[in-house]
Amino acid sequence: MSSAISTDVLIVGAGVAGLWLNARLRRLGYSTVLVENASLGGGQSLKSQAIIHGGAKYALHGALTGASEAIADMPRRWREALAGTGEVDLSGVRVLSQAHYLWSPGTIAGNLTSFFASKAVRGRVDQVKGDELPPALQDKAFKGKVYRLAELVVDTPGVIERLAQLGGDGLLAGERLQPLLDNGQLAGLRVDGRDIRAQRVVLSAGAGTADLLNSLGVDQPAMQRRPLHMILAKGASLKPLYAHCLGGGTKPRITVTTHPAADGQWVWYLGGDIAEADGVARTSAEQIATAQKELGQLLPWIDLSQVQWATLRVDRAEPAQSGLVRPDNAFLAEQGALLVGWPTKLALAPDFADRVIASLERDNIKPAKHEPLPDLPRPPMGQTPWEQLLP
């Protein structure tokens, strides 16, 4: 059996939420160990569209919702981190786009003018035209309207790699987790036979949290999975596009983000309404055919004949909500020394860290002295969907 470890906070799950929390805690002087049973970011984080939402898409009915208010400050906090002046130092991480866009096809453009002038979004969006348009929309055949959001799109692999660097020597590859108890109370975890004692244990393992809770003999908080059926397209004819295409409803008709492939080509990653309920019910071939038809109608000037296609099924893991609705904020539940949570969106990782740190401060959990960590087996970096599916 390996020698025991003592630390302040033991985190399980190395997606953006766990890695961001880990970096924040280390910067505050806490000793941490972050355990991952697969790969860094390989769950939901590297499958996200990497948009740092500010909430505008949640106000498509013309009024601010709880979701749009809760998330409104996230772009500022991420920008500060990316500039090296924030709560974690993400300087050097690539920003794929300094803005995300709302794009309305000509058929519904008129209906949106009053919405974008409304109090709900005034100051958050600006109309763009001509050479300010995203490259993929700079065609004389484009008849719609485009509005620029103060939201950025990040290179998620770069974010994961940088946060992993900030984790220093505390990242641990571990598969078998068992509760470590003192007088019936959680005192840490046994990871692959090694005892890790901690003042607090934080579960931030996304979809894996349900199984972890079961292994710890805990049945709350309950978790829900909201499935998506995402589409990937890769080809030399694709130009950068970071936009929600609006269809007149309360959800974007299609959301496009663009990511660099290793061979220098661009990959379009398609979500939005097309990836939700009806999309989940489609086969991969049906989903690709639906996406081809949609893009052919919306962007007929783009040649899709040589494009490679694939689809990806993703489960968004969140705290259970009535009717499988999307939670508005990051979520944290506390059960003694066990803290269990989900950021619910990549953009809300700072909010998740805030909640954990507030819990530590309230319970007067302060950094303590510990022996230096031994050399630990480190989890590998995860792969993006396009690396896996469109080599």
Secondary structure, DSSP 4 states (H G I P E B T S, - for coil): -PPPEEEEEEEE--SHHHHHHHHHHHHTT--EEEEESS-BTTTTGGGS--EE--SGGGGTTSS--HHHHHTTTHHHHHHHHHTT-SSS--TTPPEEES-EEEEE-TTTHHHHHHHHTSTTTTTTEEEE-GGGS-GGG-STT--SEEEEES-EEE-HHHHHHHHHHHTTT-EEE---EEEEEETTEEEEEEETTEEEEEEEEEE--GGGHHHHHHHTT---S-EEEEEEEEEEEEETT-----EEEE-SSSSEEEEEEEEE-TTS-EEEEEESGGGSHHHHHS-HHHHHHHHHHHHHHH-TTS--TT-EEEEEEEEEEEE--GGGPPPSS-EEEEETTEEEEE-SSGGGHHHHHHHHHHHHHHTT------PPPPP-PPPPBP--HHHHH--
